[in-house]
Amino acid sequence: MYNMLNRKDDYMNKLKHFREERKMTQTELSKKSGVSRTIISLLENQKEIITTTGTLKKIANALDCKVSEIFYS
């Protein structure tokens, strides 16, 4: 599990940026990634969340990018 509290100011804006750049709604990203829209919303809106690396990979794959581009830079 990865504690998303560590870098929350950086990654939320990137996640939303990548999603909007691809003209996707949260619902569309949820369907494409298999991650609930609630989790995506929590990540984008700087809510405290602990999630798995698998979840981050699903989101990144759905956005055609690397996990590190969104969550770790």
MILO-843665 format. One record per residue (C-alpha): residue number from 1; residue in three letters; x, y negated, z negated. Coordinates in steps of 0.02 Angstrom, whole numbers. Layout:
N
pos:NUM; code:ALA; xx:X; yy:Y; zz:Z $
...
// end
This chain:
73
pos:1; code:MET; xx:0; yy:0; zz:0 $
pos:2; code:TYR; xx:57; yy:-175; zz:36 $
pos:3; code:ASN; xx:14; yy:-320; zz:-79 $
pos:4; code:MET; xx:-45; yy:-458; zz:36 $
pos:5; code:LEU; xx:-30; yy:-586; zz:-104 $
pos:6; code:ASN; xx:155; yy:-606; zz:-73 $
pos:7; code:ARG; xx:147; yy:-710; zz:86 $
pos:8; code:LYS; xx:-32; yy:-761; zz:97 $
pos:9; code:ASP; xx:-6; yy:-938; zz:162 $
pos:10; code:ASP; xx:84; yy:-880; zz:318 $
pos:11; code:TYR; xx:-6; yy:-725; zz:380 $
pos:12; code:MET; xx:-188; yy:-780; zz:369 $
pos:13; code:ASN; xx:-165; yy:-921; zz:492 $
pos:14; code:LYS; xx:-68; yy:-807; zz:608 $
pos:15; code:LEU; xx:-201; yy:-673; zz:605 $
pos:16; code:LYS; xx:-337; yy:-798; zz:649 $
pos:17; code:HIS; xx:-224; yy:-877; zz:781 $
pos:18; code:PHE; xx:-188; yy:-710; zz:866 $
pos:19; code:ARG; xx:-373; yy:-663; zz:860 $
pos:20; code:GLU; xx:-434; yy:-829; zz:929 $
pos:21; code:GLU; xx:-297; yy:-832; zz:1061 $
pos:22; code:ARG; xx:-373; yy:-671; zz:1127 $
pos:23; code:LYS; xx:-547; yy:-749; zz:1119 $
pos:24; code:MET; xx:-607; yy:-616; zz:996 $
pos:25; code:THR; xx:-730; yy:-635; zz:855 $
pos:26; code:GLN; xx:-700; yy:-552; zz:688 $
pos:27; code:THR; xx:-835; yy:-427; zz:733 $
pos:28; code:GLU; xx:-751; yy:-385; zz:899 $
pos:29; code:LEU; xx:-583; yy:-363; zz:813 $
pos:30; code:SER; xx:-666; yy:-253; zz:683 $
pos:31; code:LYS; xx:-742; yy:-140; zz:816 $
pos:32; code:LYS; xx:-581; yy:-130; zz:916 $
pos:33; code:SER; xx:-470; yy:-97; zz:764 $
pos:34; code:GLY; xx:-585; yy:8; zz:657 $
pos:35; code:VAL; xx:-554; yy:-110; zz:510 $
pos:36; code:SER; xx:-706; yy:-186; zz:426 $
pos:37; code:ARG; xx:-750; yy:-365; zz:468 $
pos:38; code:THR; xx:-749; yy:-400; zz:281 $
pos:39; code:ILE; xx:-565; yy:-352; zz:268 $
pos:40; code:ILE; xx:-522; yy:-458; zz:420 $
pos:41; code:SER; xx:-617; yy:-605; zz:346 $
pos:42; code:LEU; xx:-530; yy:-586; zz:178 $
pos:43; code:LEU; xx:-360; yy:-583; zz:263 $
pos:44; code:GLU; xx:-399; yy:-736; zz:368 $
pos:45; code:ASN; xx:-472; yy:-836; zz:225 $
pos:46; code:GLN; xx:-329; yy:-813; zz:103 $
pos:47; code:LYS; xx:-423; yy:-701; zz:-16 $
pos:48; code:GLU; xx:-323; yy:-588; zz:-129 $
pos:49; code:ILE; xx:-317; yy:-416; zz:-53 $
pos:50; code:ILE; xx:-215; yy:-258; zz:-65 $
pos:51; code:THR; xx:-221; yy:-152; zz:91 $
pos:52; code:THR; xx:-127; yy:-10; zz:174 $
pos:53; code:THR; xx:7; yy:-21; zz:306 $
pos:54; code:GLY; xx:-110; yy:83; zz:415 $
pos:55; code:THR; xx:-241; yy:-55; zz:408 $
pos:56; code:LEU; xx:-112; yy:-184; zz:461 $
pos:57; code:LYS; xx:-58; yy:-72; zz:605 $
pos:58; code:LYS; xx:-237; yy:-51; zz:665 $
pos:59; code:ILE; xx:-262; yy:-239; zz:669 $
pos:60; code:ALA; xx:-97; yy:-270; zz:758 $
pos:61; code:ASN; xx:-131; yy:-134; zz:886 $
pos:62; code:ALA; xx:-302; yy:-205; zz:923 $
pos:63; code:LEU; xx:-220; yy:-374; zz:953 $
pos:64; code:ASP; xx:-81; yy:-296; zz:1061 $
pos:65; code:CYS; xx:58; yy:-356; zz:949 $
pos:66; code:LYS; xx:175; yy:-295; zz:813 $
pos:67; code:VAL; xx:130; yy:-295; zz:629 $
pos:68; code:SER; xx:283; yy:-402; zz:596 $
pos:69; code:GLU; xx:224; yy:-537; zz:714 $
pos:70; code:ILE; xx:68; yy:-565; zz:610 $
pos:71; code:PHE; xx:106; yy:-515; zz:434 $
pos:72; code:TYR; xx:293; yy:-523; zz:399 $
pos:73; code:SER; xx:375; yy:-671; zz:483 $
// end
